[in-house]
Amino acid sequence: MPNEFETIYRAENAALNRVLRRALKKSGLALPGDASAARAPGEAHSGPLQILDLACGTCREAGTLVEVFRDFSGSARDVRFVGADIRDRELEEAAARARRAGGPRDQFEFLTENCARLSRHRELGRDFDVTFLRHQNYWNDKPVWQRIFEQGLEKLKDDGLLVITSYFDREHALALKALERAGAELIVTEQNEATRMLDTPGKSVDRHVAVFRKKR
Ligand SMILES: C[S@@+](CC[C@H](N)C(=O)[O-])C[C@H]1O[C@@H](n2cnc3c(N)ncnc32)[C@H](O)[C@@H]1O
């Protein structure tokens, strides 16, 4: 039987699932390699769907992201999911959760990493389909988060998507501007109608979701 927190997290993830799907649909975009876009029926994809979750903490969203983006890619592709956070304490929990979240052929990796300096990590590659940042924390340290946004964009394929969520209205607005300065083009921003209010006024879970692509 799930404990009280797990029940809350499930409800939060269900709300995230809905708002993400709505935002992606409104974006009118497709993921690179979307089966419905360019491939002949039955033609194999060249590799896994790659999702990078930056500043992921305990990464409670891993299963939701795999499900939503796999559906959005229009195929049953295997997933390579990489989560990174500067605090390793939380990544053990993240790894345990992720093992329960994916299919048998999905791969999950968790890195203790300063995401403002991800370019040091060459083996990570630069061909992610999605970079995701849940509850980006831009106003906590603007220069560091500006750099994290830049690094998240740099790790994307040319037609990959960068998606953020935010706790606060004002922080969301600031992050949208910072991302545009980093070279991202805002495609859609969406409010989460089922956001869960937290104890700080104006703060709620996945209050806003925004979808970007690289500026062309
Ligand atoms: C607001 S929390 C969000 C955590 C998680 N994404 C969530 O929604 O529960 C911000 C996260 O950013 C991480 N963080 C802060 N600076 C970082 C950096 N330079 N590199 C990687 N992670 C960082 C923190 O450790 C923390 O987990």
The ligand as an SDF file (V2000), in Angstrom:
LIG
                    3D

 27 29  0  0  0  0  0  0  0  0999 V2000
   14.0690   23.3220   -6.8510 C   0  0  0  0  0  0  0  0  0  0  0  0
   15.0440   21.8360   -6.7550 S   0  0  0  0  0  0  0  0  0  0  0  0
   14.2490   20.8350   -7.9750 C   0  0  0  0  0  0  0  0  0  0  0  0
   14.5780   19.3820   -7.8210 C   0  0  0  0  0  0  0  0  0  0  0  0
   13.7480   18.4230   -8.7090 C   0  0  0  0  0  0  0  0  0  0  0  0
   13.9240   18.7360  -10.1320 N   0  0  0  0  0  0  0  0  0  0  0  0
   12.2800   18.4870   -8.3260 C   0  0  0  0  0  0  0  0  0  0  0  0
   11.4710   19.0420   -9.0650 O   0  0  0  0  0  0  0  0  0  0  0  0
   11.9440   17.9630   -7.2490 O   0  0  0  0  0  0  0  0  0  0  0  0
   16.5050   22.3840   -7.5510 C   0  0  0  0  0  0  0  0  0  0  0  0
   17.5440   21.3000   -7.7460 C   0  0  0  0  0  0  0  0  0  0  0  0
   18.6550   21.8620   -8.4070 O   0  0  0  0  0  0  0  0  0  0  0  0
   19.8200   21.2150   -7.9540 C   0  0  0  0  0  0  0  0  0  0  0  0
   20.9560   22.0560   -8.3320 N   0  0  0  0  0  0  0  0  0  0  0  0
   21.2420   23.3080   -7.9230 C   0  0  0  0  0  0  0  0  0  0  0  0
   22.3550   23.7540   -8.5340 N   0  0  0  0  0  0  0  0  0  0  0  0
   22.7860   22.7530   -9.3460 C   0  0  0  0  0  0  0  0  0  0  0  0
   23.8860   22.6030  -10.2310 C   0  0  0  0  0  0  0  0  0  0  0  0
   24.7760   23.5860  -10.4100 N   0  0  0  0  0  0  0  0  0  0  0  0
   24.0170   21.4520  -10.8950 N   0  0  0  0  0  0  0  0  0  0  0  0
   23.1250   20.4370  -10.7270 C   0  0  0  0  0  0  0  0  0  0  0  0
   22.0720   20.5280   -9.9010 N   0  0  0  0  0  0  0  0  0  0  0  0
   21.9030   21.6690   -9.2180 C   0  0  0  0  0  0  0  0  0  0  0  0
   19.5790   21.0550   -6.4820 C   0  0  0  0  0  0  0  0  0  0  0  0
   20.4250   20.0880   -5.9020 O   0  0  0  0  0  0  0  0  0  0  0  0
   18.0920   20.6650   -6.4650 C   0  0  0  0  0  0  0  0  0  0  0  0
   17.9380   19.2630   -6.5400 O   0  0  0  0  0  0  0  0  0  0  0  0
  1  2  1  0
  2  3  1  0
  2 10  1  0
  3  4  1  0
  4  5  1  0
  5  6  1  0
  5  7  1  0
  7  8  2  0
  7  9  1  0
 10 11  1  0
 11 12  1  0
 11 26  1  0
 12 13  1  0
 13 14  1  0
 13 24  1  0
 14 15  1  0
 14 23  1  0
 15 16  2  0
 16 17  1  0
 17 18  1  0
 17 23  2  0
 18 19  1  0
 18 20  2  0
 20 21  1  0
 21 22  2  0
 22 23  1  0
 24 25  1  0
 24 26  1  0
 26 27  1  0
M  CHG  2   2   1   9  -1
M  END
$$$$
